[in-house]
């Protein structure tokens, strides 16, 4: 048994199982968190995963053979897969502060609404068109400040945590 774990909230969560029989018919039985059940070999649990969908999913395959009286059915050993669902970061609001002096690198971009005291990969495109990746930690209020910025336009600003990326914000036009 397997899955596309880890998966980010809001993305598709899928399970998969392998098995075959040359003479019988296979049926599938999946169970999992929150009373999840499915009779599909490779089910999509959800096209928009939530945190509560994380956990252990179990599957059995049952082979049924016709032509026997009574009918013959054999169940497989239980297969299991552990699903990890990571929270997709959400930037609830953002703002910028212009540099305080002409030709100085004192401007900043503020990102709000993130998890408290977490280390994020922050990505943005700087005024010269270069994609910048830096590591910053949010404060106790869930804010990240991208500091020491000169004047210019900053775009496609987003954060990544546990492999899950927020939607981008911007552009931010900083002026002297």
C-alpha positions, 0 to 999 in steps of 0.5 A, spaced: 500 500 500 502 507 498 500 514 497 502 520 494 504 522 501 507 527 504 501 532 501 499 539 502 492 541 505 488 543 499 492 538 494 489 531 492 490 525 496 491 519 493 492 511 495 494 505 491 495 498 492 498 493 488 495 486 487 493 481 481 490 474 480 490 470 474 483 466 475 479 470 480 476 477 481 479 482 486 475 486 490 478 492 495 477 494 502 480 501 504 479 504 511 482 510 514 482 516 519 475 519 520 471 513 518 474 513 511 472 507 507 473 505 499 472 499 495 476 502 489 483 499 488 487 506 487 482 511 490 482 519 491 481 520 498 480 528 496 481 533 491 482 538 497 486 534 503 485 537 510 489 536 516 485 531 519 486 526 513 493 524 515 494 518 519 494 510 517 490 507 511 489 500 511 487 495 505 485 488 504 484 485 497 479 479 497 480 474 491 473 471 489 473 464 485 467 462 481 465 455 479 466 453 487 460 451 491 460 454 496 464 460 493 471 461 494 474 467 497 481 469 500 483 475 503 490 478 503 494 480 508 493 487 511 497 493 507 498 499 510 500 506 508 501 512 513 499 519 510 502 525 512 498 532 510 502 538 511 499 545 512 499 550 506 502 556 509 497 562 508 499 569 507 493 573 510 496 580 509 502 584 507 505 591 506 511 594 505 516 600 507 520 604 503 527 605 504 528 611 509 534 614 505 536 615 498 540 609 495 539 605 502 537 598 503 533 600 509 526 598 505 522 592 508 516 587 506 512 584 511 508 578 511 502 576 516 498 570 518 503 565 518 505 560 523 508 562 530 516 561 530 517 557 524 522 557 519 520 558 512 524 558 505 522 565 503 522 566 495 521 573 491 523 576 485 528 582 486 528 588 482 533 586 477 529 579 475 533 575 480 529 569 484 532 570 491 531 564 496 532 566 503 531 562 510 527 567 515 523 565 522 516 568 523 516 571 530 511 570 536 505 573 532 506 569 525 510 575 522 516 575 517 520 581 515 524 581 509 529 587 510 535 590 508 531 592 501 533 597 496 528 601 492 525 597 486 519 592 485 519 586 488 514 580 485 512 573 486 513 573 494 511 567 497 513 562 503 514 555 503 514 550 509 515 543 510 514 542 502 508 546 502 508 553 498 503 559 499 500 563 494 504 569 492 503 576 494 506 583 491 508 586 487 511 591 492 514 597 489 519 601 494 521 608 492 526 612 496 
